[in-house]
Amino acid sequence: MKIDINRINELARKQKTQGLTDEEKEEQRILRGNYIAAVRANLRSQLDNIDILEADGSVTHLSDIEKKEGAKS
């Protein structure tokens, strides 16, 4: 998934000044969707690498907590 921030910004500027064609609106929607998906994947990756130091000195991985809570639901 290639994210072209420059193109997203270019379309945003054009939208403010001239307006966008239907094709450009669709391109903008797709580019923004790809960008949001990449940000979410990056955040998920960072959260999966977080460890919590418990009061008793043990270490719990944040991803393990999510798995336990998901199994309860």
Contacts in CASP RR format, 6 or more apart in sequence:
PFRMAT RR
TARGET T0000
AUTHOR 0000-0000-0000
METHOD contacts of the structure
MODEL  1
MKIDINRINELARKQKTQGLTDEEKEEQRILRGNYIAAVRANLRSQLDNI
DILEADGSVTHLSDIEKKEGAKS
1 34 0 8 1.000
1 37 0 8 1.000
1 38 0 8 1.000
2 34 0 8 1.000
3 31 0 8 1.000
3 34 0 8 1.000
3 35 0 8 1.000
3 38 0 8 1.000
4 31 0 8 1.000
5 35 0 8 1.000
7 27 0 8 1.000
7 31 0 8 1.000
8 28 0 8 1.000
8 31 0 8 1.000
8 32 0 8 1.000
8 35 0 8 1.000
11 20 0 8 1.000
11 24 0 8 1.000
11 27 0 8 1.000
11 28 0 8 1.000
11 31 0 8 1.000
12 28 0 8 1.000
14 20 0 8 1.000
14 24 0 8 1.000
15 28 0 8 1.000
20 28 0 8 1.000
47 62 0 8 1.000
47 63 0 8 1.000
48 61 0 8 1.000
48 62 0 8 1.000
48 63 0 8 1.000
50 61 0 8 1.000
50 62 0 8 1.000
51 59 0 8 1.000
51 60 0 8 1.000
51 61 0 8 1.000
51 62 0 8 1.000
52 59 0 8 1.000
52 60 0 8 1.000
52 61 0 8 1.000
52 62 0 8 1.000
52 65 0 8 1.000
53 59 0 8 1.000
54 60 0 8 1.000
END
